[in-house]
Each structure stands twice: as structure tokens, then as C-alpha cells.
């Protein structure tokens, strides 16, 4: 759904927007796949927004606090399009200053935060993703067992080689997908390393 919101103004090829087509796709795929696709967009902005907030905090910005530096003095907003967000921030400050945090507004030391941790932030708390993760782990062990059986039980020949290669490739694929850098555990993103551009651009 996040991707659909971002794409809502793009016209589709055969009627309807690209966002509508994308949303209909999300109703067909399993929920755990939709959950794994969400960080594609969310992680792109996560690091950028968090880094900006850290920089503002280090310069004395404390939303909702009287001793806070004014946001307008800390940022450079020369465009007319910036007037709306700046007006909203002024109104928010007059209306009470901030949305209250559910916890203390204390940031960990710089460099110790893990913004792209999907495992603790989502996977372990989501029954769809945990079920899918466990099922993929079971599949990995079953495929590994097939590999061993094909090596031990099949006669020497083409069938043995093909069965062993196919099961080894499948087991390795599932291991990479479910491994420490897999999408169930973390989704790293770096704007500096992003050289991809959409085909419609």
C-alpha cells in the first residue's frame, strides 16, 4: 500500500492508475510477501529522515519544548512550496508543540542504531511472516535432505547429478533468502548507492 500511495498519480496502461493495479496485486499475493515488499519504499526514506532528525536534534531542535531552537532557523527553505510545511509547523507549535511520544524522546548514541532491522521490528511480531519464515526453514532442511538422498541412493549417472544440483541450488537459494541478510531480517538501503531509475522516468 505504501508503494501505491507513492505511485497514485501515474496513469495505467489499460485504464485505472498504476496505484490501483498495484493494490489489486497486493490482494492476490500472500500477506507475508506484501510485508516483505513494504520496506522497498519505507527503507528508502528511513535513513534520510532519521539522519535529518539527528542533525536537527544536535543543533538544539526539541519539538514541544520551550528551550528548542526554531525549526525555521535550522533549515534552508527558499522555495514557495516550503511555505505549507513551515506554516503547519508554526501552527503545531502554537497548538501545543508536538505529538507526545509513547516513550522518552531519547536517541541512542550515533552509530549504534539499526534502522533497517526487520527481524526485531516486524518479523518476530508478525504471525504471517514468522509462519512463512518457519515454512521456508522447513523447506530448506527438506531440500537438503533430498540432496543427501540423491547423492546416497541414486545410481551414478545423469539423474544423480541433476537431482543433486537442483536440490543444492534450491537449498542455497532458501538459505540466502532466510539468512542474516535476507528480507525477513533486514532491508538495507543507501541513497548514495541507488543508481536505479524507473522505466517511466
C-alpha positions in Angstrom: 0.0 0.0 0.0 2.9 2.4 0.7 4.1 1.9 -2.9 0.6 2.5 -4.2 0.4 5.8 -2.3 3.7 7.0 -3.9 2.6 6.0 -7.4 -1.0 7.3 -7.2 -0.6 9.9 -9.9 0.8 7.6 -12.6 -1.7 6.6 -15.3 -2.1 2.9 -16.0 -1.8 1.4 -19.5 -5.3 0.0 -19.8 -7.5 2.2 -17.5 -7.0 2.9 -13.9 -4.0 4.2 -12.2 -0.8 2.3 -11.6 -1.6 2.5 -7.9 -5.0 0.7 -8.4 -3.3 -2.0 -10.3 -0.6 -2.4 -7.6 -3.2 -2.5 -4.9 -5.1 -5.3 -6.7 -1.8 -7.2 -6.9 -1.4 -6.8 -3.1 -4.8 -8.5 -2.5 -3.7 -11.6 -4.5 -0.2 -12.2 -3.1 0.3 -13.8 0.4 0.4 -11.2 3.3 4.0 -12.1 4.1 5.1 -11.2 0.6 3.3 -7.8 0.9 5.0 -7.3 4.2 8.4 -8.1 2.7 7.8 -5.6 -0.2 6.8 -2.7 2.1 10.4 -1.8 3.1 11.3 -1.3 -0.5 9.8 2.2 -0.2 9.9 2.7 3.6 13.6 1.9 3.9 14.5 4.4 1.2 13.3 7.3 3.4 14.0 5.9 6.8 17.8 6.6 6.9 17.4 10.0 5.3 14.6 11.2 7.7 16.3 9.7 10.8 19.7 11.3 9.8 18.0 14.7 9.3 16.2 14.4 12.7 19.5 13.5 14.4 21.2 16.5 12.8 18.4 18.9 13.9 18.5 17.4 17.5 22.2 18.1 17.7 21.6 21.7 16.8 19.1 22.2 19.6 15.8 21.3 18.0 13.4 19.8 20.6 9.8 19.8 19.3 7.3 20.7 22.0 10.0 22.2 24.4 10.3 25.8 25.2 14.1 25.8 25.0 14.0 24.4 21.4 15.6 26.2 18.6 13.2 27.3 15.9 12.9 24.9 13.1 12.9 27.7 10.6 16.3 28.9 11.8 17.9 25.4 11.4 16.7 24.7 7.8 17.0 26.4 4.5 13.6 26.5 2.8 13.8 29.1 -0.1 11.0 27.7 -2.3 7.4 28.7 -2.2 6.4 25.0 -1.9 8.1 25.1 1.5 5.5 27.6 2.9 2.9 24.9 3.6 5.1 22.6 5.8 6.5 25.7 7.6 3.0 27.0 8.2 2.0 23.6 9.6 5.0 23.6 11.9 4.2 27.1 13.2 0.5 26.0 13.8 1.7 22.8 15.5 3.9 24.8 17.8 1.0 27.2 18.7 -1.4 24.3 19.2 0.8 22.5 21.7 4.0 21.8 20.1 4.3 18.2 19.4 2.7 14.7 19.2 3.6 13.0 22.5 6.0 10.1 22.4 4.9 6.7 23.8 8.4 6.6 25.4 11.1 9.1 26.4 12.4 11.1 23.4 16.0 9.9 23.9 18.1 8.8 20.9 20.8 6.1 21.1 24.3 7.3 20.6 25.1 8.0 16.9 26.2 4.9 15.1 24.5 2.4 17.4 21.0 2.5 15.9 19.9 -0.1 13.5 17.2 1.4 11.3 16.9 -1.4 8.9 16.3 -4.3 11.4 13.2 -6.0 10.1 13.6 -9.1 12.4 13.1 -7.4 15.7 10.9 -4.6 14.5 8.5 -6.7 12.5 9.1 -10.4 11.6 9.1 -11.8 15.2 5.9 -9.9 15.9 4.0 -10.9 12.7 2.4 -14.3 12.6 2.3 -14.3 8.8 6.0 -13.5 8.4 7.0 -15.9 11.2 4.9 -18.7 9.7 6.5 -18.1 6.2 10.0 -17.9 7.8 9.5 -21.3 9.6 8.0 -22.9 6.5 11.0 -21.8 4.4 13.3 -23.1 7.0 11.5 -26.5 6.9 11.7 -26.4 3.1 15.4 -25.7 3.3 16.0 -28.8 5.5 13.8 -31.0 3.3 15.6 -29.9 0.2 19.0 -30.5 1.9 17.7 -34.0 2.8 16.8 -34.5 -0.8 20.3 -33.6 -1.8 21.8 -36.1 0.6 19.3 -38.8 -0.5 20.1 -38.1 -4.2 23.8 -38.5 -3.5 23.4 -41.7 -1.5 20.6 -43.5 -3.1 20.6 -42.7 -6.8 22.9 -44.7 -9.0 25.8 -42.9 -10.6 24.7 -41.1 -13.7 22.8 -38.1 -15.1 19.8 -38.4 -12.8 22.0 -38.3 -9.7 23.9 -35.2 -10.9 20.8 -33.4 -12.0 18.9 -34.2 -8.7 21.9 -33.2 -6.6 22.4 -29.9 -8.5 18.8 -28.9 -8.4 18.4 -29.6 -4.7 21.7 -27.9 -3.9 20.6 -24.8 -5.8 17.2 -24.7 -4.1 18.7 -25.2 -0.6 21.2 -22.4 -1.2 18.5 -20.1 -2.5 16.3 -20.6 0.5 19.4 -20.2 2.8 20.3 -16.9 1.2 16.6 -15.7 1.3 16.3 -16.7 5.0 19.8 -15.9 6.0 21.2 -13.0 8.1 20.9 -10.5 5.2 17.6 -11.8 3.9 14.4 -9.7 3.7 13.0 -11.3 6.9 15.9 -10.0 8.9 16.9 -6.6 7.4 16.5 -4.4 4.4 19.4 -2.1 3.9 19.2 0.9 1.7 21.6 3.7 0.8 20.5 6.7 -1.4 24.2 7.1 -2.3 24.3 3.6 -3.9 20.9 3.8 -5.5 21.5 4.1 -9.3 18.2 2.5 -10.3 15.7 4.6 -12.2 12.1 3.7 -13.0 11.4 2.9 -16.7 8.8 5.7 -16.9 11.3 8.4 -15.9 
